[in-house]
Amino acid sequence: MKRSEAKALNELLQDVFSAQNLDQHLHEMQLMDAWEEVAGSAVKRFTKKLYVKDKVLFVQLTSAVARQELQMRRAVLLEKLNNRIGLEVIKDIIFR
């Protein structure tokens, strides 16, 4: 690689992630990390498990009351989480 073709390290990493199809997984991990900030620290206490499968965020909760509250805020949470990452990482949220 010539000096005139030099790239920043973050650009090189993005290229590697894209080439290996790891960028989607990286975005999913960033989204799960943003859950507490977007949903709130009170909700984080009731969150037992988070995972993404087929562009759907599954949230396992220990409280039925918290689950019901989050059901009503589903569309807002979905929008905020995707906006945090800057692209559509998930299409739906399922609370269990």
C-alpha positions in Angstrom: 0.0 0.0 0.0 1.4 3.4 -1.0 1.4 6.3 1.4 -1.1 8.1 -0.8 -3.5 5.2 -0.3 -3.2 5.2 3.5 -6.4 4.7 5.5 -7.3 5.4 9.0 -7.4 2.4 11.4 -11.2 2.7 11.9 -11.8 2.6 8.1 -9.6 -0.5 7.9 -11.5 -2.2 10.7 -14.8 -1.4 9.1 -13.6 -2.9 5.8 -12.5 -6.1 7.6 -15.8 -6.4 9.5 -17.8 -5.8 6.3 -15.7 -8.4 4.4 -16.3 -11.0 7.1 -20.0 -10.1 7.6 -19.2 -9.2 11.2 -20.6 -5.6 11.0 -24.2 -6.7 11.7 -23.1 -8.6 14.8 -21.1 -5.6 15.9 -24.1 -3.3 15.5 -26.2 -5.8 17.5 -23.7 -5.8 20.3 -23.7 -2.0 20.3 -27.5 -2.0 20.4 -27.6 -4.3 23.4 -25.0 -2.1 25.2 -27.3 0.9 24.6 -30.3 -0.9 26.2 -29.8 0.4 29.7 -29.3 4.0 28.6 -32.3 4.0 26.2 -34.7 1.9 28.4 -33.6 3.4 31.8 -31.7 2.0 34.7 -34.9 0.9 36.5 -35.7 -1.3 33.5 -32.2 -2.7 33.5 -32.8 -4.2 37.0 -35.7 -6.3 35.6 -33.8 -7.3 32.4 -32.7 -10.9 32.7 -31.5 -11.6 29.2 -31.0 -9.7 25.9 -30.3 -11.2 22.5 -30.9 -10.4 18.8 -32.1 -13.0 16.3 -33.2 -12.3 12.7 -33.3 -8.5 13.4 -35.6 -8.9 16.4 -34.5 -7.9 19.9 -35.7 -10.4 22.5 -35.8 -9.0 26.0 -36.4 -11.4 28.9 -37.8 -9.7 32.0 -38.3 -10.7 35.6 -41.3 -8.4 36.1 -44.7 -8.6 34.5 -45.3 -5.0 35.3 -42.1 -3.9 33.6 -43.0 -6.1 30.6 -46.4 -4.4 30.3 -44.9 -0.9 30.5 -42.3 -1.7 27.9 -45.0 -3.1 25.6 -46.6 0.3 25.5 -43.2 2.0 24.8 -42.1 -0.5 22.1 -42.2 1.8 19.1 -40.3 4.6 20.9 -37.7 2.1 22.2 -37.3 0.6 18.7 -36.7 4.0 17.2 -34.3 5.2 19.9 -32.2 2.1 19.7 -31.9 2.2 16.0 -31.1 5.9 16.1 -28.4 5.3 18.6 -26.6 3.0 16.2 -27.4 5.1 13.1 -29.1 2.4 11.1 -31.9 -0.1 11.3 -30.3 -2.9 13.3 -33.6 -4.4 14.6 -37.1 -4.4 13.2 -39.1 -5.4 16.3 -38.8 -6.0 20.0 -40.3 -9.0 21.8 -40.7 -8.9 25.6 -40.9 -12.1 27.4 
